[in-house]
């Protein structure tokens, strides 16, 4: 009995040391050892959080052969912190530290550091376009249609926007597109479809953020409404697994439709919400894929500040 207690004490001490200094894979391995969980059990617990990660990937992560980078993988890391009873952000912080150190070349994709930098990058891009974060428009309605291509890629999206000006002189809208990991913003195209034309375009490669200025042919007065349509052609990244939309302010109606190519259909789809990008996901609800139109959708009659999205699993 004493031998077992000593072993547990050693494992706990090793875990505390690894959580303080890292690296990530050593801390993860120490946490799994300290909790006495085989990787199959860890995978099972992750699936209960709605996160799908293979045993092979978990093995690679704790060996240091690979590091979690994709959004789905980062969600898994947050879930692991709960499953392994670790302090909040403990593993995520070690990932961020790893991204600050030079190391071997890794596959193209967004790192955790680039994901958390995205808001700062967006603020810089908007400043370059001389646009404040509040563009002077309230959204009354926003219908968004996302297209997933035959290779499971985010092919593009279209937006039908209805806005009301809350100050005089507003004559443009800043449309923002976030590409999937490994995307190439410089190869994307902006399409002004109705009641607007494309102005300046800026992007940031590491975070996959693209900002496009859409110009109106009129200056709105406070209280006036305006309707316009625009789109982004993407198709520059690998397989996509979700689409999310963030809202800084409460507002009007939002509808999101995701349509899949005929021979590239997911096995499951669901909707979810988040209070912030760092908060855990909640409000998970399974969505049924329509047969003829190969699409799923969600409708928020009145959006609240935060994030809503649709995720899907491939076979």
C-alpha positions as CSV (number, residue, x, y, z in Angstrom):
1,X,0.0,0.0,0.0
2,X,2.9,2.3,1.0
3,X,4.6,1.6,-2.4
4,X,1.5,2.7,-4.3
5,X,1.3,5.9,-2.3
6,X,4.9,6.7,-3.0
7,X,4.4,6.1,-6.7
8,X,1.4,8.5,-6.7
9,X,3.4,11.1,-4.8
10,X,6.2,10.9,-7.4
11,X,3.7,11.1,-10.3
12,X,2.1,14.2,-8.7
13,X,5.4,15.9,-8.1
14,X,6.5,15.2,-11.7
15,X,3.2,16.6,-13.0
16,X,3.5,19.8,-10.9
17,X,7.1,20.3,-12.2
18,X,6.0,19.7,-15.9
19,X,3.0,22.1,-15.6
20,X,5.4,24.8,-14.3
21,X,8.1,24.4,-16.9
22,X,6.8,22.3,-19.7
23,X,7.2,21.4,-22.4
24,X,3.6,20.6,-23.4
25,X,4.1,16.9,-24.3
26,X,5.9,16.2,-21.0
27,X,3.1,17.9,-19.0
28,X,0.4,16.0,-21.0
29,X,2.2,12.6,-20.5
30,X,2.7,13.4,-16.8
31,X,-1.0,14.3,-16.3
32,X,-2.2,11.1,-18.0
33,X,0.2,9.0,-15.9
34,X,-0.8,10.8,-12.7
35,X,-4.5,10.1,-13.4
36,X,-3.8,6.5,-14.4
37,X,-5.9,6.7,-17.6
38,X,-5.1,4.6,-20.7
39,X,-5.3,6.6,-24.0
40,X,-8.5,4.7,-25.0
41,X,-10.2,6.0,-21.8
42,X,-8.9,9.6,-22.5
43,X,-10.3,9.3,-26.0
44,X,-13.7,8.1,-24.6
45,X,-13.8,11.1,-22.2
46,X,-13.1,13.5,-25.1
47,X,-15.9,12.1,-27.1
48,X,-18.3,12.9,-24.2
49,X,-17.2,16.5,-24.6
50,X,-18.1,16.4,-28.3
51,X,-14.4,16.3,-29.4
52,X,-13.1,13.6,-31.7
53,X,-9.4,12.8,-31.5
54,X,-7.7,9.5,-32.4
55,X,-5.6,7.4,-30.0
56,X,-2.7,7.8,-32.4
57,X,-2.9,11.6,-32.2
58,X,-3.0,11.5,-28.4
59,X,0.0,9.3,-28.5
60,X,1.9,11.6,-30.8
61,X,1.0,14.6,-28.6
62,X,2.4,13.0,-25.4
63,X,5.5,11.9,-27.3
64,X,6.2,15.3,-28.7
65,X,6.0,14.0,-32.3
66,X,3.2,16.4,-33.1
67,X,1.6,19.4,-31.4
68,X,-2.1,20.3,-31.4
69,X,-2.7,23.2,-33.8
70,X,-6.1,23.0,-35.5
71,X,-9.1,24.5,-33.8
72,X,-10.6,21.1,-33.1
73,X,-7.3,20.0,-31.5
74,X,-7.2,23.1,-29.4
75,X,-10.7,22.4,-28.2
76,X,-9.4,18.9,-27.3
77,X,-6.6,20.4,-25.2
78,X,-9.1,22.5,-23.2
79,X,-11.2,19.5,-22.6
80,X,-8.2,17.5,-21.5
81,X,-7.5,20.2,-18.8
82,X,-10.9,19.3,-17.3
83,X,-10.7,15.5,-17.9
84,X,-7.2,15.4,-16.3
85,X,-8.2,17.8,-13.5
86,X,-5.6,20.4,-14.4
87,X,-5.7,24.2,-13.8
88,X,-7.5,26.2,-16.5
89,X,-5.2,27.2,-19.3
90,X,-2.3,25.2,-18.0
91,X,-1.8,23.1,-21.1
92,X,-2.8,25.9,-23.4
93,X,-0.2,28.2,-21.9
94,X,2.5,25.6,-22.5
95,X,1.4,25.4,-26.2
96,X,1.7,29.2,-26.5
97,X,5.2,29.1,-25.0
98,X,6.2,26.4,-27.4
99,X,5.1,28.6,-30.3
100,X,7.3,31.4,-29.1
101,X,10.5,29.2,-29.3
102,X,12.2,28.4,-32.6
103,X,11.9,24.7,-33.6
104,X,11.7,22.4,-36.5
105,X,9.5,23.4,-39.4
106,X,5.9,22.4,-38.9
107,X,3.1,21.8,-41.4
108,X,1.2,25.0,-42.5
109,X,-1.6,25.8,-40.1
110,X,-2.6,28.3,-37.4
111,X,-0.8,28.0,-34.1
112,X,-2.5,28.7,-30.8
113,X,-0.5,32.0,-30.6
114,X,-1.8,33.2,-33.9
115,X,-5.4,32.3,-32.9
116,X,-5.3,34.4,-29.8
117,X,-3.6,37.2,-31.7
118,X,-6.4,37.4,-34.3
119,X,-8.4,40.2,-32.5
120,X,-5.2,42.3,-32.3
121,X,-4.5,41.6,-36.0
122,X,-8.1,42.6,-36.9
123,X,-7.7,45.9,-35.0
124,X,-4.5,46.6,-36.9
125,X,-6.1,45.9,-40.3
126,X,-9.1,48.1,-39.5
127,X,-6.7,50.8,-38.5
128,X,-4.9,50.6,-41.8
129,X,-8.3,51.0,-43.5
130,X,-9.0,54.0,-41.2
131,X,-12.1,52.3,-39.8
132,X,-13.1,52.2,-36.1
133,X,-14.2,49.0,-34.5
134,X,-17.8,50.4,-34.5
135,X,-18.5,51.1,-38.2
136,X,-21.6,53.1,-37.5
137,X,-24.0,50.4,-38.5
138,X,-26.4,48.1,-36.5
139,X,-27.2,44.7,-38.1
140,X,-31.0,44.1,-38.5
141,X,-30.6,40.9,-40.4
142,X,-27.8,38.7,-41.7
143,X,-28.3,35.6,-43.8
144,X,-25.0,33.7,-44.5
145,X,-24.6,30.8,-46.8
146,X,-21.3,28.8,-46.6
147,X,-20.3,26.3,-49.3
148,X,-18.1,23.3,-48.6
149,X,-16.4,21.8,-51.7
150,X,-15.9,18.4,-53.1
151,X,-12.5,18.1,-51.3
152,X,-14.2,19.1,-47.9
153,X,-12.7,22.6,-48.2
154,X,-14.3,25.9,-47.3
155,X,-15.1,26.9,-50.9
156,X,-16.7,30.2,-50.1
157,X,-19.6,32.1,-48.5
158,X,-22.2,34.7,-49.4
159,X,-23.8,37.2,-47.0
160,X,-27.1,39.1,-47.4
161,X,-26.9,42.0,-44.9
162,X,-29.6,44.5,-43.7
163,X,-28.2,47.3,-41.6
164,X,-29.3,50.6,-40.0
165,X,-27.0,53.6,-39.6
166,X,-26.8,55.0,-36.1
167,X,-24.9,58.1,-37.2
168,X,-24.8,60.3,-40.2
169,X,-22.4,59.9,-43.1
170,X,-21.8,56.1,-43.1
171,X,-21.0,55.0,-46.7
172,X,-19.1,51.7,-46.3
173,X,-19.0,48.3,-44.4
174,X,-15.9,46.3,-43.4
175,X,-16.5,42.6,-44.3
176,X,-14.3,40.2,-42.4
177,X,-13.4,36.6,-43.4
178,X,-11.5,34.1,-41.4
179,X,-9.9,31.3,-43.4
180,X,-9.3,27.8,-42.2
181,X,-5.8,26.7,-41.0
182,X,-3.3,26.7,-43.8
183,X,-5.3,29.1,-46.0
184,X,-3.8,31.7,-48.3
185,X,-5.7,35.0,-47.9
186,X,-3.8,36.5,-50.8
187,X,-5.5,34.0,-53.2
188,X,-9.0,34.7,-51.9
189,X,-11.4,36.8,-53.9
190,X,-14.0,39.3,-52.7
191,X,-17.3,39.7,-54.6
192,X,-19.5,42.7,-54.3
193,X,-22.9,41.2,-55.4
194,X,-25.6,43.9,-54.8
195,X,-25.7,47.6,-53.7
196,X,-22.0,47.8,-53.0
197,X,-18.6,47.7,-54.7
198,X,-15.2,46.5,-53.5
199,X,-12.7,49.0,-52.0
200,X,-9.4,48.3,-50.3
201,X,-8.6,44.8,-49.1
202,X,-6.1,43.8,-46.4
203,X,-5.1,40.4,-45.0
204,X,-2.8,38.7,-42.5
205,X,-1.3,35.4,-43.6
206,X,-0.6,33.8,-40.1
207,X,-4.1,34.2,-38.7
208,X,-5.9,33.8,-42.0
209,X,-7.8,37.1,-41.5
210,X,-9.0,39.1,-44.5
211,X,-10.8,42.4,-44.3
212,X,-12.5,43.9,-47.4
213,X,-14.0,47.4,-47.6
214,X,-17.4,47.4,-49.3
215,X,-18.4,50.9,-50.6
216,X,-22.0,52.1,-50.8
217,X,-23.1,54.5,-53.5
218,X,-24.8,56.7,-50.9
219,X,-24.1,58.2,-47.5
220,X,-26.6,57.0,-45.0
221,X,-28.2,59.3,-42.4
222,X,-28.8,58.2,-38.9
223,X,-31.8,55.8,-38.8
224,X,-31.7,54.9,-42.5
225,X,-31.6,51.2,-43.5
226,X,-29.5,49.7,-46.3
227,X,-29.4,46.2,-47.9
228,X,-26.4,44.7,-49.6
229,X,-24.9,41.4,-50.6
230,X,-21.3,40.2,-50.9
231,X,-19.2,37.1,-50.9
232,X,-15.8,35.6,-50.5
233,X,-14.2,32.9,-52.7
234,X,-11.8,30.8,-50.6
235,X,-10.9,27.2,-51.3
236,X,-7.3,27.7,-50.3
237,X,-7.1,25.4,-47.2
238,X,-7.6,21.7,-46.4
239,X,-10.6,20.0,-44.9
240,X,-13.0,22.2,-43.0
241,X,-14.8,21.1,-39.8
242,X,-16.8,24.1,-38.7
243,X,-17.9,27.6,-39.4
244,X,-18.3,30.2,-36.6
245,X,-19.6,33.8,-36.4
246,X,-18.7,36.2,-33.6
247,X,-20.9,39.1,-32.5
248,X,-19.5,42.0,-30.5
249,X,-23.0,43.5,-29.9
250,X,-26.5,42.2,-29.4
251,X,-28.6,42.8,-32.5
252,X,-30.9,41.5,-35.1
253,X,-31.6,38.1,-36.7
254,X,-28.8,35.9,-37.9
255,X,-29.2,32.8,-40.1
256,X,-26.4,30.5,-41.1
257,X,-26.7,27.8,-43.8
258,X,-23.9,25.3,-44.6
259,X,-24.2,23.5,-47.9
260,X,-22.0,20.5,-48.8
261,X,-20.9,19.1,-52.2
262,X,-22.9,16.1,-53.4
263,X,-20.1,13.6,-52.9
264,X,-18.6,15.0,-49.8
265,X,-21.2,14.7,-47.0
266,X,-20.4,14.7,-43.3
267,X,-21.6,12.0,-41.0
268,X,-22.8,14.3,-38.3
269,X,-23.6,18.0,-37.9
270,X,-24.3,20.1,-34.8
271,X,-24.7,23.7,-33.7
272,X,-23.0,25.3,-30.7
273,X,-22.5,28.6,-28.9
274,X,-19.7,30.2,-26.9
275,X,-19.7,33.3,-24.7
276,X,-16.2,34.2,-25.8
277,X,-13.5,32.5,-27.9
278,X,-11.8,31.3,-24.7
279,X,-15.0,30.0,-23.0
280,X,-16.1,26.4,-23.2
281,X,-18.7,25.5,-25.9
282,X,-22.3,25.0,-24.9
283,X,-25.8,24.7,-26.4
284,X,-24.7,21.7,-28.6
285,X,-27.6,20.5,-30.7
286,X,-27.6,17.9,-33.5
287,X,-28.6,19.1,-36.9
288,X,-30.2,16.9,-39.6
289,X,-28.7,17.2,-43.0
290,X,-31.4,17.7,-45.7
291,X,-31.2,15.1,-48.4
292,X,-32.0,17.0,-51.6
293,X,-30.2,20.3,-50.7
294,X,-27.4,18.8,-48.7
295,X,-27.5,21.5,-46.1
296,X,-28.0,22.4,-42.4
297,X,-28.8,25.7,-40.9
298,X,-29.4,27.6,-37.7
299,X,-31.4,30.7,-36.9
300,X,-30.9,33.2,-34.1
301,X,-34.0,35.4,-33.9
302,X,-32.0,38.0,-31.9
303,X,-28.3,37.5,-31.5
304,X,-26.5,38.1,-28.3
305,X,-22.8,39.0,-28.0
306,X,-20.7,35.9,-28.3
307,X,-20.2,33.2,-30.9
308,X,-22.5,30.8,-32.7
309,X,-21.5,28.2,-35.2
310,X,-22.0,24.9,-37.0
311,X,-19.6,22.0,-36.8
312,X,-19.5,18.7,-38.6
313,X,-17.6,15.4,-38.6
314,X,-16.2,13.6,-41.6
315,X,-16.1,9.8,-41.8
